[in-house]
């Protein structure tokens, strides 16, 4: 198990380094269209082949990984922080605050976020550079994606509310704020980790779906979501199975995240 | 003996040279991509209902989809007079509706009166409405009918291709038809079954009554992937229009079934927002109103690459509003603007633009950057936008691509005018330029680059207005062609729409089906449905 964890950690570090140095490692700019060779098979020039417009898939995967590996966790972190605040406080305090918080969470989960996201995109200025559209997309995902996690965290906090160590801390005269920050939240860490990890691939896939609806990362900037859209063309995938690379990478990276997490955090 | 052998051999060759005897029977199946909204031929407004009208309705005049010429159907002859205000028909004798009711000129009169009733709100009737006033229909005898409109109607006789004659006496009303098939069964959301009209009037060269097919089953199926899968399973025999990627996919598996018929009437184009009140900076409005700027953009786009890379060579660079598929109205003297980024740059420099490094600046020092909006989810348009983005980058222009859901896009281009450049397609179903009046008249709401103008904003738009009205007010086809050629030339010179490509018409036809002759006009594969039949080999496979 330790070997697996170490291997996963090394792999993740290698991926992060590779994406950070994408400018050096990529054989071609991610937006450059080799129009004479669209849908090319893997070769020495194009390690994973090219897409429909002749863009080098390996370069796009490197840059897309940078985008997704930095921003999907950032969005997941934002969502988890909001969920921890809402769910943690609601679960710990209980009473009418919990009821209101949970009602708000339910309301948030029942809203048609897809249409709200479409509305938000429709009112945004048109001349946004791709980088800005990228930040907005993942920002929105983080801002809107906290509700399900909040319910889980609330349940966890509720379980801790009447635990012996919390009662002892209260009996010792600790303030509610201190109990929450120093006793409850550390004990919620496994739940928070789990929610954080679960949200990463969810946000990556949501970004891919939003791309289909026009809310994703705009061209020519690649992202895993955008690259996964290439799998819609199944005949192209059959012709060049290397097109599955973004899917494989997504699977491996999410698995590695699971492996590197300290197992004792999940023991509870 | 030798003479007899030679005679037998000659007879054998003669028999082999004769066309095979068509086989009667069998059920043709293909897909409707949406639910038909109506079975009333006068209220048809979408493709599924139009398909049923085409297969069941009898018309006075039919546009031959192959030659694009007019041919007599229920009318044996017709005459247009008073500059396109009046048309007289002589009806064919001895015909019966599918329920046995006789067909007379009275039915034509009844159909036209019903069609032109303003309370009916018939989309087909609207195309005849050139001005206010009543339409007079008179029948001199059971064969002759005259229809008089309040004002000349451009391309009048061609419009009758859409008018399915209904019976004035039949208790079945519009269910009694004069076309080759009748609606026998309809299951909402599932299928429409058409059966052979046993009283259909047409016969083949051997004197056999048409159509050859017993029935047509139209399965309602929106999903293109499933449609393709059903064709591969031999559950359907026709696919009327296909995307380039699906076409290529199927071409590998069934090369004898796919057919690229060449450029269709449909085009893809971009246009700049020239609305004076649009919420965009004034310096950008100045760019978009400049003919030189628009021409430079047109020259900087590599249309050949768009056709080859995006459409897999199943498209042609577009010239203007009329596709080369439109045999009569296309102006053959015009050619697509050549791809020449250096010429585009020179043209812009003459207007005071300058290239500083990799950024093009206007005379006021503003970097040339704008956005293109298109509908999200359309793979081809997104790819075209990405290619145009790279083409324009070569002359220092930064293009931002924005894909929007369709309602948001329509809101921006037709109400708020909050956009800079738009990429969309135009689906043409009518050959006659009068169908495009609402696009070209500056006062029209469909004059996309600057709609609903109180008076034409530019002299060339005023000239287009004049020419379009002139072509609509005469019935001399050659004169109309001269007027519309001038419109095409102005559009080519001014580039209010920058036409990109004409997509090819791509269809799929099962080899089991005989006597097929696909064309670019709708309905591409079954326009000659009366004479389609299953070959002996195909019969077994398709049943």
Interface residues (C-beta under 8 A of the other chain):
Chain A: X31 X32 X33 X35 X38 X52 X53 X54 X118 X121 X122 X126 X127 X128 X129 X130 X212 X213 X214 X215 X218 X219 X220 X232 X233 X235
Chain B: X245 X248 X249 X252 X305 X308 X309 X310 X369 X370 X371 X373 X375 X376 X377 X379 X382 X383 X385 X386 X387 X389 X390 X400 X401 X402 X403 X404 X405 X408 X411 X418 X419 X420
